[in-house]
Amino acid sequence: MTGAIVADGLVKTYGKVRALDGFDLDVPEGSVLALLGPNGAGKSTAVRVLTTLLRPDAGRATIMGVDVTRDAPAVRRMIGVTGQQTSVDDQLTGRENLQMFGRLSRLPRKAAKVRAEELIERFALTDVASRRTRTYSGGLRRRLDLAACLLSRPPVVFLDEPTTGLDPRSRLGLWETVSELAREGRTILLTTQYLEEADNLADTVVLVDQGRVVAKGTPGELKSLAGGGSLEIVVASADMLEKTERIVEAVVKGAPVVNVRALRVTAPVTDDTELLGEVLQSLGAAGVRLEDFTLRRPTLDEVFLALTGEPEKDGVR
């Protein structure tokens, strides 16, 4: 086995439900991997196995080469975990929470205090560090929770849907924090329900369905699985639509679709820039005045739905 996070043929069942069914994974050291899938796909079960919270029924997994079942204590010393629900104590202040987690991570008392202050400053918690965490907003709680999981400077970090329920500003702030961790060389496994999150943060995206990996690649590579993009042309007036349709149909593969009300012609295309240049040149030569000329690539949302089907289903997450 190679890689910072490796899973080989993991199987986990709950009664008749097969949450993991030959789950495989290999995350290179220092990279960010996003794990995506519909509800019930097995994402959270995989994370629980990889973080030693569950024992698999079959298969093997390692963190930095250490087996998660044979030497769970060693694995726990190498990982930081942020779950879907924050783990901070509402009755303690932010500073007290970090010092407590430092002691739980076996840091000496003085070292725990020093490390807590470092993280308070890094995560911009100075103004609220002396407040009880029950007064924190969702974004502040998430930042504190992420700070807590970094107390022991773990080389591998698991973030299980860390931005669920956050407002857009807090989500963007957490994205920047994750990017900083990646730049420091940490290995990060991220599960998320936000396709844009994976697109922005991940080096590699893995799609999971029914306990198995169904696709893996960079965001760009996965988008190519949904086919080419689409060319969208908006003309200046309705009398130019027919001419535009004929020109597009003569150059691209696939019949154009005309929206008279929007003055728009749409056609499926590849990323062939020469082809697009030919369309643009032909339109100019024909005297077609353009309001817009856009190549739209497939989104991860479209890939997700194409490969996993319905996004919602019952089962084990």
Residue pairs with C-beta under 8 A, 6 or more apart in sequence:
1 8
1 26
1 60
1 62
1 65
2 26
3 26
3 27
3 28
3 29
4 27
4 28
4 29
4 30
4 31
4 63
4 64
4 155
4 156
4 187
5 25
5 26
5 27
5 33
5 50
5 61
5 62
5 63
5 156
5 187
5 189
6 25
6 26
6 27
6 61
6 62
7 23
7 24
7 25
7 26
7 46
7 49
7 50
7 59
7 60
7 61
8 24
8 59
8 60
8 61
9 22
9 23
9 24
9 58
9 59
9 60
10 20
10 22
10 23
10 24
10 46
10 49
10 56
10 58
10 59
10 60
10 61
11 18
11 20
11 21
11 22
11 23
11 56
11 57
11 58
11 59
11 211
12 18
12 19
12 20
12 42
12 45
12 49
12 54
12 56
12 57
12 211
13 19
13 57
14 316
17 315
17 316
18 210
18 211
19 42
19 45
19 211
19 315
19 316
20 42
20 45
20 46
20 49
20 56
20 59
20 211
21 42
21 210
21 211
21 212
22 59
22 211
22 212
23 42
23 46
23 59
23 208
23 211
23 212
23 213
24 213
25 33
25 46
25 206
25 213
27 33
27 187
27 189
27 204
28 187
29 64
29 155
29 185
29 187
30 182
30 185
30 186
30 187
31 182
31 187
31 188
31 203
31 204
32 178
32 182
32 187
32 188
32 190
32 201
32 202
32 203
32 204
33 188
33 189
33 190
33 202
33 203
33 204
33 205
33 206
34 190
34 191
34 192
34 197
34 198
34 201
34 202
34 204
34 205
34 206
35 43
35 46
35 47
35 189
35 190
35 191
35 192
35 206
35 208
36 43
36 191
36 192
36 195
36 198
36 205
36 206
36 207
36 208
36 300
36 304
37 43
37 207
37 208
37 209
37 308
38 209
38 308
38 309
38 310
38 311
38 312
38 313
39 311
39 312
39 313
39 314
39 315
39 317
40 313
40 314
40 315
40 316
40 317
41 208
41 209
41 210
41 211
41 308
41 317
42 208
42 210
42 211
42 212
42 316
42 317
43 160
43 191
43 208
43 317
44 84
44 160
44 191
44 316
44 317
45 54
45 211
45 316
45 317
46 208
47 158
47 160
47 189
47 191
48 54
49 55
49 56
49 61
49 68
50 61
50 63
50 68
50 158
50 189
51 68
51 75
51 76
51 79
51 81
51 158
52 68
52 69
52 72
52 75
52 76
55 69
56 69
60 67
60 69
61 67
61 68
61 69
62 68
63 75
63 78
63 79
63 156
64 78
64 155
64 156
66 74
66 75
66 78
67 75
68 75
77 152
77 154
78 154
78 155
78 156
79 154
79 156
79 157
79 158
80 149
80 150
80 151
80 152
80 154
80 156
80 157
80 158
81 149
81 157
81 158
81 160
82 142
82 145
82 146
82 149
82 157
82 158
82 159
82 160
82 162
83 160
84 160
84 161
84 164
86 141
86 142
86 144
86 145
87 145
87 148
88 94
88 97
88 133
88 141
88 144
88 145
88 148
89 96
89 97
89 100
89 133
90 132
90 133
90 134
91 132
91 134
92 100
92 132
92 133
93 129
93 130
93 131
93 132
93 133
94 120
94 125
94 128
94 129
94 130
94 131
94 133
94 136
94 140
94 144
95 116
95 117
95 120
95 129
95 130
97 133
97 144
97 148
98 112
98 115
98 116
98 119
98 120
98 144
98 147
98 148
98 151
99 112
99 113
99 116
101 148
101 151
102 111
102 112
102 113
102 115
102 116
102 151
102 152
103 109
103 112
105 112
105 151
105 152
106 152
107 115
107 151
107 152
112 151
115 151
116 151
119 125
119 147
119 148
119 150
119 151
120 126
120 129
120 147
122 147
123 143
123 144
123 146
123 147
123 177
124 143
125 140
125 143
125 144
125 147
128 135
128 136
128 140
133 140
133 141
133 144
136 144
137 170
138 165
138 166
138 167
138 170
139 166
139 167
139 169
139 170
139 173
139 174
142 162
142 163
142 166
142 170
142 174
143 173
143 174
143 177
145 162
146 159
146 162
146 174
146 177
149 157
150 157
150 181
154 186
155 185
155 186
155 187
156 186
156 187
156 188
156 189
157 181
157 186
157 187
157 188
157 189
158 188
158 189
159 178
159 188
159 189
159 190
159 191
160 191
161 191
161 192
161 193
162 174
162 178
162 190
162 192
163 170
163 171
163 174
163 175
163 192
163 194
163 197
164 193
166 174
171 194
171 197
175 197
175 200
175 201
178 188
178 190
178 201
179 201
181 188
182 188
182 201
190 197
190 198
190 201
190 202
192 198
195 299
195 300
195 301
195 304
196 300
198 205
198 219
198 300
199 205
199 219
199 299
199 300
202 219
203 218
204 216
204 217
204 218
205 216
205 217
205 218
205 219
205 222
205 300
206 213
206 215
206 216
207 213
207 214
207 215
207 216
207 222
207 303
207 304
207 307
207 308
208 214
209 307
209 308
209 309
214 307
214 308
215 222
215 225
215 303
215 307
217 225
219 300
222 300
222 303
223 297
223 298
223 299
223 300
223 302
223 303
224 298
225 303
225 306
225 307
226 298
226 302
226 303
226 306
227 268
227 298
228 268
228 269
228 270
228 271
228 298
229 268
229 269
229 270
229 271
229 295
229 296
229 297
229 298
230 266
230 267
230 268
230 269
230 295
230 296
231 248
231 252
231 266
231 267
231 268
231 269
231 276
231 279
231 293
231 294
231 295
231 296
232 264
232 265
232 266
232 292
232 293
232 294
232 295
232 296
233 244
233 248
233 264
233 265
233 266
233 279
233 283
233 290
233 292
233 293
233 294
234 262
234 263
234 264
234 290
234 291
234 292
234 293
235 241
235 244
235 263
235 264
235 265
235 288
235 289
235 290
235 291
236 263
236 289
236 290
236 291
237 263
237 289
238 260
238 263
240 263
240 288
240 289
241 258
241 260
241 263
241 265
243 286
243 288
244 265
244 283
244 288
245 256
245 258
245 265
247 279
247 282
247 283
247 286
247 288
248 256
248 265
248 267
248 279
249 255
249 256
249 267
250 282
251 275
251 278
251 279
251 282
252 267
252 268
252 269
252 275
252 279
253 268
253 269
253 270
254 267
254 268
254 269
255 267
256 265
256 266
256 267
257 265
257 266
257 267
258 264
258 265
259 265
259 266
263 291
269 275
269 276
269 295
271 295
271 297
276 295
280 293
283 290
304 311
305 311
